[in-house]
Amino acid sequence: MSNPIDIEAGDVIRLIAQFLKENNLPNTFLALQKETQISLNTVENADNLVSDIKNGHWDAVLNTIATLKLPVNKLIDLYEQIVLELVELREIDVARAILKQTGAMIVLKEEQSERWLKLDHILARGSFDPREVYPGGSKEKRREQIANSLSTEVTVVPPARLLTLLGQALKYSQLTGQLPPGHHYDLFRGRAPEQKEDETYPRRLDKTLKFGDKSYPESCAFSPDGQYLVTGSVDGFIEVWDVITGKLKPLKYQEEDKFMMHESAVLTLGFTKDGEHLVSGDQKGLLKVWLVKEGRLLRRFVGAHTQGVTSAQFSKDGLKVLTGSYDTTVRVHGLKSGKTLKIFRGHTSYVNEVVWVQGGSQIASCSSDGTVRIWDAKTTECVHSFAPGNALDVTINCIKAMPRNQEQIVVCNRTNTAYIMNLQGGVIKSFSSGKRREDKGDFLHCIVSPKGEWIYCIAEDSELYCFSVETGRLEHVLKVADREVFGLAHHAHNNILATFSDEGTLKLWKA
């Protein structure tokens, strides 16, 4: 990986100052220079400044230098020449105002009183003798000296540098696959604008992502901004896909075959809220945190669990990772310390999924022991334990937080019914496939749409069951595979579902 380019803070301030100057925001421009003590000192054309001085176009010269921070001795030379030429033109009142009121002339009076008094005497006398004023020289030579002196203090830069650099950065991001082509970009939020759709269920297969002959995905996740679909495979590879093209994102490290990876099957993936970081957990209990755009490993939690990590989720602030495991425990790990911070014990079989609830103050987990447990995130105390539908000892594969209600969760156990429940175990709504166990109608996985309007369940028959949360009705059924489906994921703001199985493919479904 190449070394990062160092950028001076002063250069950033100068870019902002140039933007303010070009967009006619003089008060903000001057306030920025005063507070930072960093001057812009740029002109659009240095030759024009030199020409204006040599030709005595003093109005243009003063307008150009008004926002520049120049050495006081050079300002004194400039204003002295202006006063002398105004006297020559008999503009006595204007010359007097400059001599007595400008900052440079006030400094001259304080520090070089004899020089100032000489100017004052010439002005009071009213007569002008070039031989006295320019002994051994001329007005033209004096102008040239001043022009040459001031030209060394200014820099010429192309206009609109800030916008140009931002445009170049965005173009590079598109070329490297970090931004989708042809989209506007929300520069303030740092992401492409979300193209939100009214939520509805998928009806058709859009794309099929193919894996190697002996590989298939064990996990997948869409990034929060919808730019990435990331998959974790049975062979340990983590790959970043373009949702639009259905191909691998042209990220530099992927083009160089330097993939993010584990030494065993990647069972779970999760993004930070800003989509910058990815957490991955594998079959051996190892947890890794990555910088997605660079494919760089940021943190490695060896022995995060003693058995496979089945579920991993960042906290809202991105500083902690919540995990569940085949080792029956729920754990919280600190990114800064690289250590396990808390362990939650109580389940008697595999923990299949974990989620933060109540704004992160509580944790919900589900297990093959047939229970959902609600934990106090600080004390690790189990505050509630319950089984959906009183179906004891029935494996619970999935638990999801309802997007717009922190008091509710979706629970999917290995029956033909999924539930919306509160955190005390009360059933709010139930959703059934309508099929008996012998007809393979029991659910294996579920997902909730981003707005919480739809619940999607995958059953043993490899069909996708689409339930309306509002009505509770089964609205659509879609065959998504010929063999057992391992999981599914929902796009962050579009009606796109991903399903994956051991067929060696991941399928994207659209409305």
ChimeraX attribute file (.defattr): number of C-alpha atoms within 10 A of each C-alpha:
attribute: neighborCount
match mode: 1-to-1
recipient: residues
	/A:1	8
	/A:2	4
	/A:3	5
	/A:4	6
	/A:5	6
	/A:6	6
	/A:7	8
	/A:8	8
	/A:9	8
	/A:10	14
	/A:11	12
	/A:12	12
	/A:13	17
	/A:14	20
	/A:15	17
	/A:16	19
	/A:17	25
	/A:18	21
	/A:19	18
	/A:20	17
	/A:21	17
	/A:22	13
	/A:23	11
	/A:24	10
	/A:25	12
	/A:26	14
	/A:27	10
	/A:28	13
	/A:29	21
	/A:30	17
	/A:31	12
	/A:32	18
	/A:33	18
	/A:34	11
	/A:35	8
	/A:36	11
	/A:37	11
	/A:38	15
	/A:39	19
	/A:40	22
	/A:41	19
	/A:42	20
	/A:43	21
	/A:44	14
	/A:45	13
	/A:46	18
	/A:47	13
	/A:48	14
	/A:49	22
	/A:50	20
	/A:51	15
	/A:52	19
	/A:53	26
	/A:54	20
	/A:55	12
	/A:56	17
	/A:57	13
	/A:58	17
	/A:59	10
	/A:60	14
	/A:61	17
	/A:62	15
	/A:63	10
	/A:64	17
	/A:65	17
	/A:66	10
	/A:67	18
	/A:68	17
	/A:69	17
	/A:70	15
	/A:71	11
	/A:72	14
	/A:73	11
	/A:74	15
	/A:75	19
	/A:76	18
	/A:77	19
	/A:78	23
	/A:79	20
	/A:80	21
	/A:81	19
	/A:82	21
	/A:83	24
	/A:84	22
	/A:85	17
	/A:86	18
	/A:87	23
	/A:88	18
	/A:89	11
	/A:90	15
	/A:91	15
	/A:92	17
	/A:93	12
	/A:94	13
	/A:95	23
	/A:96	17
	/A:97	11
	/A:98	19
	/A:99	24
	/A:100	14
	/A:101	10
	/A:102	12
	/A:103	15
	/A:104	21
	/A:105	22
	/A:106	17
	/A:107	15
	/A:108	21
	/A:109	16
	/A:110	10
	/A:111	11
	/A:112	12
	/A:113	13
	/A:114	12
	/A:115	13
	/A:116	19
	/A:117	13
	/A:118	12
	/A:119	20
	/A:120	16
	/A:121	12
	/A:122	18
	/A:123	23
	/A:124	12
	/A:125	10
	/A:126	12
	/A:127	11
	/A:128	16
	/A:129	9
	/A:130	13
	/A:131	11
	/A:132	10
	/A:133	16
	/A:134	13
	/A:135	8
	/A:136	8
	/A:137	12
	/A:138	13
	/A:139	17
	/A:140	13
	/A:141	12
	/A:142	16
	/A:143	22
	/A:144	17
	/A:145	15
	/A:146	18
	/A:147	20
	/A:148	13
	/A:149	15
	/A:150	21
	/A:151	14
	/A:152	9
	/A:153	14
	/A:154	20
	/A:155	13
	/A:156	12
	/A:157	14
	/A:158	10
	/A:159	13
	/A:160	14
	/A:161	15
	/A:162	16
	/A:163	13
	/A:164	12
	/A:165	12
	/A:166	12
	/A:167	12
	/A:168	12
	/A:169	12
	/A:170	16
	/A:171	15
	/A:172	13
	/A:173	16
	/A:174	17
	/A:175	15
	/A:176	17
	/A:177	21
	/A:178	23
	/A:179	21
	/A:180	20
	/A:181	12
	/A:182	7
	/A:183	12
	/A:184	12
	/A:185	15
	/A:186	11
	/A:187	11
	/A:188	6
	/A:189	9
	/A:190	10
	/A:191	17
	/A:192	17
	/A:193	14
	/A:194	17
	/A:195	10
	/A:196	10
	/A:197	9
	/A:198	9
	/A:199	17
	/A:200	17
	/A:201	25
	/A:202	20
	/A:203	15
	/A:204	14
	/A:205	16
	/A:206	15
	/A:207	17
	/A:208	17
	/A:209	17
	/A:210	16
	/A:211	14
	/A:212	10
	/A:213	8
	/A:214	10
	/A:215	18
	/A:216	24
	/A:217	30
	/A:218	24
	/A:219	29
	/A:220	27
	/A:221	23
	/A:222	25
	/A:223	24
	/A:224	19
	/A:225	19
	/A:226	22
	/A:227	24
	/A:228	25
	/A:229	22
	/A:230	24
	/A:231	25
	/A:232	27
	/A:233	25
	/A:234	21
	/A:235	18
	/A:236	23
	/A:237	19
	/A:238	23
	/A:239	21
	/A:240	27
	/A:241	21
	/A:242	19
	/A:243	21
	/A:244	12
	/A:245	10
	/A:246	17
	/A:247	14
	/A:248	18
	/A:249	23
	/A:250	17
	/A:251	21
	/A:252	18
	/A:253	16
	/A:254	16
	/A:255	12
	/A:256	9
	/A:257	8
	/A:258	11
	/A:259	19
	/A:260	22
	/A:261	20
	/A:262	22
	/A:263	13
	/A:264	18
	/A:265	24
	/A:266	31
	/A:267	25
	/A:268	27
	/A:269	27
	/A:270	24
	/A:271	24
	/A:272	20
	/A:273	16
	/A:274	15
	/A:275	19
	/A:276	16
	/A:277	21
	/A:278	24
	/A:279	24
	/A:280	28
	/A:281	32
	/A:282	29
	/A:283	23
	/A:284	21
	/A:285	23
	/A:286	22
	/A:287	27
	/A:288	20
	/A:289	22
	/A:290	19
	/A:291	16
	/A:292	22
	/A:293	17
	/A:294	16
	/A:295	23
	/A:296	16
	/A:297	16
	/A:298	13
	/A:299	17
	/A:300	17
	/A:301	18
	/A:302	14
	/A:303	14
	/A:304	24
	/A:305	25
	/A:306	16
	/A:307	19
	/A:308	25
	/A:309	31
	/A:310	25
	/A:311	27
	/A:312	27
	/A:313	24
	/A:314	23
	/A:315	18
	/A:316	14
	/A:317	10
	/A:318	16
	/A:319	13
	/A:320	21
	/A:321	22
	/A:322	21
	/A:323	28
	/A:324	32
	/A:325	28
	/A:326	22
	/A:327	19
	/A:328	21
	/A:329	23
	/A:330	31
	/A:331	21
	/A:332	23
	/A:333	21
	/A:334	17
	/A:335	19
	/A:336	9
	/A:337	11
	/A:338	14
	/A:339	16
	/A:340	18
	/A:341	13
	/A:342	16
	/A:343	14
	/A:344	19
	/A:345	15
	/A:346	12
	/A:347	21
	/A:348	14
	/A:349	18
	/A:350	25
	/A:351	29
	/A:352	24
	/A:353	26
	/A:354	28
	/A:355	24
	/A:356	22
	/A:357	23
	/A:358	14
	/A:359	11
	/A:360	15
	/A:361	11
	/A:362	20
	/A:363	24
	/A:364	25
	/A:365	28
	/A:366	32
	/A:367	29
	/A:368	21
	/A:369	19
	/A:370	24
	/A:371	26
	/A:372	28
	/A:373	22
	/A:374	25
	/A:375	23
	/A:376	17
	/A:377	20
	/A:378	11
	/A:379	11
	/A:380	18
	/A:381	14
	/A:382	17
	/A:383	13
	/A:384	15
	/A:385	18
	/A:386	18
	/A:387	21
	/A:388	23
	/A:389	15
	/A:390	11
	/A:391	15
	/A:392	13
	/A:393	12
	/A:394	17
	/A:395	23
	/A:396	30
	/A:397	22
	/A:398	27
	/A:399	27
	/A:400	22
	/A:401	23
	/A:402	23
	/A:403	14
	/A:404	11
	/A:405	12
	/A:406	15
	/A:407	14
	/A:408	22
	/A:409	24
	/A:410	22
	/A:411	26
	/A:412	28
	/A:413	29
	/A:414	22
	/A:415	23
	/A:416	21
	/A:417	20
	/A:418	28
	/A:419	21
	/A:420	24
	/A:421	20
	/A:422	17
	/A:423	23
	/A:424	15
	/A:425	20
	/A:426	15
	/A:427	17
	/A:428	12
	/A:429	15
	/A:430	18
	/A:431	22
	/A:432	19
	/A:433	24
	/A:434	12
	/A:435	15
	/A:436	11
	/A:437	13
	/A:438	8
	/A:439	10
	/A:440	16
	/A:441	23
	/A:442	25
	/A:443	28
	/A:444	24
	/A:445	25
	/A:446	25
	/A:447	24
	/A:448	22
	/A:449	24
	/A:450	18
	/A:451	13
	/A:452	17
	/A:453	19
	/A:454	22
	/A:455	24
	/A:456	26
	/A:457	29
	/A:458	29
	/A:459	23
	/A:460	21
	/A:461	20
	/A:462	23
	/A:463	21
	/A:464	26
	/A:465	23
	/A:466	23
	/A:467	25
	/A:468	18
	/A:469	18
	/A:470	10
	/A:471	11
	/A:472	14
	/A:473	14
	/A:474	18
	/A:475	13
	/A:476	14
	/A:477	18
	/A:478	17
	/A:479	13
	/A:480	22
	/A:481	19
	/A:482	12
	/A:483	13
	/A:484	18
	/A:485	24
	/A:486	17
	/A:487	20
	/A:488	23
	/A:489	22
	/A:490	24
	/A:491	22
	/A:492	20
	/A:493	18
	/A:494	19
	/A:495	20
	/A:496	24
	/A:497	23
	/A:498	23
	/A:499	24
	/A:500	27
	/A:501	22
	/A:502	18
	/A:503	18
	/A:504	17
	/A:505	18
	/A:506	27
	/A:507	20
	/A:508	24
	/A:509	21
	/A:510	17
	/A:511	14
